[in-house]
């Protein structure tokens, strides 16, 4: 099924590069990783308990999704206290233990920062809504109704319906780009920026090594509250009013990079001997590439950004890969990209991108392809096991977006199911009844089962990450991409090392005019002379 060259794992020497450039990052969704106290919800002690598994993959860092104090209406992305741990996840002391253990295992720790909005239960919003003249009156986006009582603009929420909610206490509308319980911070306000930078310092002082910044392009709006224009016609399905607009006024304000430079100035203060605190922004929307480049341009902004090129794609094609890489050429002043095929907001890739009978072969090829991309790579928990999307019945749904838009959107819950550590019962998650069902199919892919199998996807993941770390070309090099039908050809080059990567992104064998000659670093699925079998892949140092 797969073979790797042992000599390929010998590290390539060269100039020192900051730890985050080309890093492999493992995303942990804390509710679903490991439950240490048996209440059905994963927690920080559970993460600490299972960090050995993460370290065994060979990744450089973990990214932990929100664990802050929250009413959990959007499962932690509605923060009510930025500087504390929600009791369902543990305590600040538990977080300190987690960081210490991660560092002991040589894992960097990245955490989410949600700078565009808070919970409506946050003390800042409670004060802001109390009157129009209190010290925090302008910390959120408030506006009077139009003369006819309707909202001040036509802006729509990502989760469906208007992005404005009437508040009788102030006699005004407040803006929320997401749920109505997630009021929009006024990112233009310098005091708000100062408060958020204080939050960053709080966690940096506790030893974190970087931040993944959520929905950063939503952090500032058009102060004139101009209506968004209609979106042009499209053949893509529109399931929400949000999809019918060009989102040019409720987000993506040109002043956002100025705030980013203030974030970078703070993180640079904490840079140690091993290089910078790492910052990566999540950027979605119609102008994602333009914004990601602006957010990462030069040496005074963020280190990296990632968008949704792959996360919501219904097919993985050579053209999609080449188009994504083409946006990030190896040029002076150009930012450094990050890539994810899966995360907590998107359906599992193996369920989106191939037929069920091809999932095992496809999962192997997909992981090797991810490792061969130029940029940082982000693995979502369970991706190393080949977990599939679990079909959650409506009565068991937890995700507010899925409930609101049922049945027109794939539930995010299906990708948030608990990690199967064992194949019996509830998968060794730690509770008899987890907050979401694991799914019978995924129990058979448990860590325990795959740990005992040297030919498993888990074993291959460890080998692939080791291969990437040992190759300067794969980790740091430039990239040239060519698409020819179902055949994808990547060429990576760094410090005199040239690596050619071939991928068959189809279930049917394809002919290759000429297999490159050299040292075979990795061969996945069926590779024969001048033929790549179903989802076959080959990586050669030439």
N, C-alpha and C positions, 0 to 999 in steps of 0.2 A: 504493500500500500504506500509506503513512504521510506525513503532512505536519505540520510544526511552524511556528508563527509565529516569524519572526525577531525581532519586537519583544518576544516573550515571553522572549527570552534576555537582555533588559536587566535588570540587577540591581535589585531593589526596595530602596529605602533604608529605614532604620529603626534602632532601638537595637541596639547590639552584643549578640550572643548567643554564649555559649561555643561553641567550635569543634565540639564533639561533638554538640550538640543538633541533631537532624535530619541528622546526617552520613550519607554513603554510605560503607560499609566494604567492602573487597574481601578475601575470605578466600583465603589461599594455603595449599594443602596441599603442604608442601615436597617430599615424595617424588615428586610428580607434576607439578611446575610446570616445571622446567628442569634438565637434567643437564649441568653444566659440565665434568665430568671423564670422562664416558663410561662410568661403571660401571653404568648402568642405573637409578640412583636420583637423583632431583632433589636439589639442594643449595643452600646459601646463596649461593655465587657465581652459580649459575644464576638465583636470584631477582633478584639485583642486575643481572644481565645483561638481564633482561626487565622491569625496573621502568618503563621508558619506556612500554611497552604499558599498564601499569596506570595510570600518570599520565595517559595520553591519554584514559582513560575519564572523567576529571574527578572521581574519587572523592576523599574526604578522607583516608582512612586505609587501611592494610593490616592484616589480622590474620593472623599466621603461626602455623599449628598447630605442635605441639611439635617441637623440633629438639634437645632436650637429650639428654645421655648416657643411653642406654637399651639394654636387651637386645632391644628392638623386638618383644616378644611381643604387645603391643597397639599397635605402631607409634608409640611415643613417649609414649603416655599411661601407660606404666609407666616412671617416671623413676628412674634410679639415681644421677644427680647433677644437682641443680637448677641449678647454677651453672657448667655447662660445655656445650659443643656436642658432640654425638655426632660422631665422626670421619667417618661416612658423609655428614654434612651440611657438614663443614668445621671451622672453628676460631672461637674468640672474635674473633680479628682479622677473619675473614670477616664475622662478625656486625656488628662495628663499621663496616666498609666499607659494608655493606648499610644500616645506619641513616643513615650520612652521606649516601649517595646518595639514599635516600628523602626525607630532609629537604631535600636540594638540589632535589628535584622537588616539594617542598611536600606530601609525604605523611607523615602521622603513622604511627607504628609501634606496633601492639598485638601482644602475644604471649600465648600461653596460660600459665596457671598452674594446676597440678594439685595442689590442696590437700587432697583427700580421701584420697589413697592414694599409695603409691610402688611401685617395683619391689621384689621380694623380694631383689634384688641391691644395693639401696641400703645404704650403710654404717650408716644408722640402724637398719634392720631386722636386719642381720647382728648388730649389737650387742644389739638388743632380744631376739632369739631365743636368745641365748647362755645366759641365766640369768634367774631371776626377781628378781634383786636388783641388776642392773647399772644404771648411770645412765640408760639408755634403756629400762629394762624396761617402763615404762608409756607409751611413746611410740606403741604400737600397741594394738589392742583384743584382749586375751588373756582367756581364760576357761577354767575347769575343765570337764571333761566332766560330764554328768549321771551319776548313780550307775550307770546301765546302759551308760555309755561313749559315749552318743550326744551330738551337739553341744548346746551350752548353750541354743539357741533354735531355732525353726523357720525362721529367716530364710533367704531364697533369693537366689542370685546373679542379677544381670541377665543374665549369659551362660549361665545354666542350671545346675541342681544347687544343693546347699547352699552358703550363704555362709560356711561354716566349714570350715577345713582343720586336721587334726591335725598338730602339730609335736612329734616325739619328743624333741627337745632340751630343750624346756621342759616337756614332758608336759602341754601345754595345746592348746586350739584357738585359732587366730587368725581374725579376721573379714576377709572380702574381699567387697565388694559386686559386684565385677566378676570378673576372672580370679583364680584361686588364686595367681598370681604377682604380684598387686596388693594386698598387705596394707593394711588400713584404718588410717590414722593416727588416733590418739586426739585428736580436735580439742578435747576438753575440757581437755586438759593445757596449761597456760600455757606450759611450755617448748616444746612443739610449735608453738604459735602464734608464740612469739618466733622460732623457727627459720624458720618460713615467712615472717614479716615481714622477716627478714634476707634471704631470697631475693628478696622484692619490691624491697628497697633495692638489692640487687646489680644488678638489671636496670634500675632507675630511674637508677642512677648511670651506666649505659652508654647512657642517652639514650632509653629507650623512653617512649612517650607514653600507655601504658595497658595494661590487662590484660583478657583474656577469661578468666574463672575457670570451670574445668571442674567439673561435677557438684557444685556448692557445697552443695546441700541434702543431700548424702551425708556432709558433713564431721563430723557429730556424731550419735551414736546414743543410745539409751536405756540408761543405765548399769545399770538393773535387768534388762536383757536379756529383757524380756517378749516372749512370742510374738506375732507378727502375727496378726490375725484373718483369716478367709477373706474374699475379695472377694465382693460380691454377684453374683448371676447376670448374665450379659451375653450379647448376641448377637455380640460381637466374638470373633474367633478367639484362642484361648490356645495359644501355641506353647511356653511355658516354664513351669516351676513358679512362677517369679517373678510370672506373670500371675494366679495363683490367690489372691494375698494382698493385703490392704490394707497398704501399706508405711508403717506409722505409728510403728514402734519402731526399725527399723534406719536410719532417715534422718529428716530434717526436725525435729530437736530444737529446742525454743524458745530455746536459748542461742546458736544460730548468729548471729543479728543482733548479739549482743555482740562476736563475733569480727569481723564485718563492719565494725563501727565502728572497731575497731583497724586494719583494713586501710585504711579511709578516712582515718584520722588520718595514716598514713604517706604515702599518695598526696598528701594536701593539702600536706605539707611540700615537695613537688616541683612544686607548681603554679607556672607561670611567667606571663609577661605575657599569653599567649593563653588563659589559663584552666586549668581543672583537668586533672589526669591522669585519663583516662577509664577507668572500670571497668564491665564488663558481665558478668553472671553467666549461665551456662547453667543452666536449671532445668527438669527434667523431672519427671514423676510425676503422680499423681492429684490433688494439691493445688497444682499449679504456679502458678496465678494468685495464690492466697493467699500463697504463699511469695515470688513475685516482688515483690508489693506490699510485703511485710514487709522484703525485702532492699533495697528502693530508697526506703523511706519517709523523708521529710524531707531534711535537708541533711547528715546525718552518716553516711549509708550509701552504697551503691553508686549510680552514676549511672544505670544501666539494667540490664535483664534481658531475656532472651528464652527462650521455651519452644518447644514442639513443636506449636503450633496448626496450622501448615501443613506441617511437615517430614514427618510421617507420615500426613497426610490423604490418603485415596484419591481425593477429589474436591475441586475448588475451587468453592465455591458462594457466592452473595451472603450467605446466612445465616452461613456460616463466617466470612467477613470481618467482618460486622457484629458477630457475637458476640465475636470477638477484640478489635476496637476498643472495644466497650462496656466491656471490663474496665479500660480506661485513659482515663477521662474527664479533661478539662482542668480539674482541680480543685486547690486549694491543698493541698500536702503529698503529692499523688499522684506516684508515680515516673514515669519516662520510659521507654516501651517500645522494644524493638528487634525487628525482624522479619526472618526468613529464609524463603525458599521452598525453598532447597536448601542442603545442606552435605555434609561428608565422611561423615556417619553416615546419610544418608537417600537413597533413590533419586531420580534426576533428576526434577524436577517435570514436564517435558514428556512423560516416559514414564509418569508416574502419572496425569496429569490430562487427557489428550486422546488421540484416536485418531491413529495415525501420519500419516494424510493431512492432518491439521489442525495439525501441529506448528509449521510456520513461522508461520502466522497466530496461533496460540495463544501462542507464545513472545514475539511482539511485544506482544500485549495484556497478558500476564503481567508483563513488565518495566515497562510503563507503570503497571499497577496497583500494583506494589511501590513505585514512585516516588511514588505518590499517597497512601500510607498515612501516618498520623501516627505519628512515631517515627523511630528510626534504621533504615536499611535495610542489609542485608548481602547482597552478591552473592558467590556461590561461584565460584571460578575456572572458566571455561568457560561460565558461565551467559550471559555476553554473546555467546557464539557459538551458543547453543541446543543445547549438547551433550546427547545422549541417554544413557540407562542402557545400559552395555555388558553383554552376556550373557557372563559369565566361566564357562567350563566348570569342573567340580568340580576337575579335576586341576591347574588353574592358580590356584585360590583361594588368597589369602593371609590373608584376614580370619578370625580365630579364631572369631568369633561365627557367621559363615556356615558354616564347616566343622563346628562343633559342632551347629548346628541345621539342617543341610542335609536336605531341600530346602524347609523350611517358612518360611524368612525370605529376603527379597531381599538378596543380598550387598551389603555396603557397598563391596566392591571395584568394583562396576559404576559407582559414582559417583566413584571415586578414580583412574580411568585417566588417563594422562598427557595434558597439554595438547597439542593439535595445532597447532603453530606453522606448519607447512607441510603440504601435501597429499600429498607423496610419501614413500615409504619408511615410516620410523617417525615421521613428523610433525615432524621438526626438533627432537625432544626432546633429542637429544644422545647417544643410544646406539643401537646396532643392535638390541639386545634389551632394551627397558625392563622394569622389574619387573612391570608389568601390560601387557597388550595395549591399544592405543589404540581399536580398533574401526573397521572400514572406514567406517561411516556418519559417524563423527565426523571422519575425515580430510578429508572433503569440506566440513566446516565450519571449516576451519583459519583461523587469524589472517591468514595471507597472502592466502587467497582473499577473505576478507571485507574486509580492508583495501583491496583494489583495487575494491571494489564499493560505491558511495555509497548504494545501496539495501539494504545488508545489515543484519542484526540488529545487528552490531557498530557500524555507523555510527549506527543508531537509538539504541542504548544510550548513546552519547556525547551525542546530542541530548537524550535524556530526562533524563539526569543534569544536563546544563546547564540544562534547563528547571526542574528541581526546585530547583537552587541559586539560580536567578534569582527564584524566587517565594517570598516570605515565607510565604504561605498554605500552600504545599505542604511547605515545609521545617519550619516552626515552628507553623503554625496549628492551631486547634481542628478537630475532625472530627465531622460528623454523617453517619450511615450509614443507608441505606434499602435493603431487599431486596424485590424484586417479581418473583417467578418467577426467570428467568435474568438479570434486569436488576439491576445494582448501581449505586446512586447515592451518591456521596460529595460532601459539601460541606465545603470547607476555608476557614477565615476567619482573617485576621490583619492587623492594622494597616490596616483598611479595605479590604483586598484580599479579594475573594470569588471562589473558584474552584469550579466544579461539574464533577464527573467522572462520566461514564457509561460502564458496561462491560457488554457482552453476554458472559456467561460460558458461552455455548452455541454449538454450531456452526450453529444455525439462526437466520436473521434474526428480529428481534423489533421490534415497533412501540413507539415511545416517544410518550406522549401529547403531550409538548411538549419539543422540543429547546431548551435554554436559549439565549437571545439574548445575544450579546456577542462578545468577541474570542476566536476559536478558537486556543488555544495548541497543541493537538495533536490530530490525527485519525489513528486507526489502523484499518487494514483498510477495509472498506466501510461508509461512513457516508453516508446519504442523508436527505432531509427526513423527519423523524419515523420513521426506520428505522435501526437498527443492524444491519449485516450480520453474518455469521459471525465471532464473536470481535471484533466491532467495538468501538471505544472512542473517546471524545471528551472533551477537557478544554477548558473554556471559562471565561474570566475575565468575570464579569458585573458 
